[in-house]
Every structure is written in C-alpha cells, then in structure tokens.
C-alpha cells in the first residue's frame, strides 16, 4: 500500500529529489555482524541475513521499509506487529526523523489463547500488561451444531481453554509479545477426566 496515513515523513509524493535518492545511512561491517538477535530465530535464517547485511544499504523511501528483510519503521508495522523491548535499545539509525529498527526485533503478538496453540503461555505477571491492544473482530453466532452439556462436557472443563487474558468490554483484543510468554503444555487428560472444550463445546486438538 502506498498510503502514508500513519506518520508522513518528508514529501509524500512519488517523485524524489536528488537529495532523497541519496542513501539515508549505511550499515558498517562491524555493526552488521551483530544485526541479528540470537533468540527465537533459526540459525539458517540468521546466517543468510547476516551474510547480506554488511553490504545492505538502508532504504531511501518509506515505502521501501514496508517489507524490507532487515530494517523496519514503527509507523509501517501491521496492527499485530510489535517491537521487542530489547530491540528498542538496538536502533540502527534514523530515517527522516523516525527511528529505524532491525526486522529481527519485530514479531507478531497474539492473544493469550492463541499463544496456547503455539505451546506457550502468557506469564501471570504480564496478563495485565499487553504489548498492544487491537480492534477485535466481531464474532458471529455459531450456526453449526453445538454439543449439549448432557454429553458429559461441563462448564468447568470449558474454562480450561478459555482465553486467560484480562477481558474488557471495549471491543479490543489484548495481544502479547513472545517475550511475555513461557513454554507451556496442556495437562494430561486421564480416562476418567472431563474432556476440555472451547466456548462452543468443541474439542480442540
């Protein structure tokens, strides 16, 4: 998208002056070697990006930052993307007054419930401190078959997979960054235990 609704830096027209075409900054080989964060990234990806980082020039237009593999602007992030707190201390440079972050310090935040599907759980102390609040999608009433409680599924079991994040009736989803989570696995369900279900009383695998 060519929309500049977030934060417009400099001239928003398509034409560029001679000054605009000059590189805003470049990455030195010494800083490039430390470009990638050691956590939560595949080694193969890190090696590949690090190899190209030394010769990579920072983009000269805001649009070029949108999907750049190495650099990002906060105003170009998608609504669910967040900047790792540690990444805010690893500023690459400044582009027309806006801080430039490493793409490796940008990640997608999820609701507490969706983190469970990733084998992670939001830490208790972080539940009241979401990384971001985004407008929630409207949930339509389910039109499919719904199991009855007489089938042996109880409200108690249903609560085990309910979203554990704080709930506010403001139409917003509270989403959390990976740094706010820890590894998690569901409790073992024995032969005599109630089967955990979601709010629609469906079994989630």
Helices and strands as residue ranges (DSSP letters): H 29-32, H 43-53, H 62-65, E 71-73, G 74-76, E 81-83, G 85-89, E 93-95, E 98-102, G 103-105, E 106-108, H 112-117, E 120-122, G 124-126, E 132-135, G 149-151, H 155-159, E 172-175, G 178-180, E 181-183
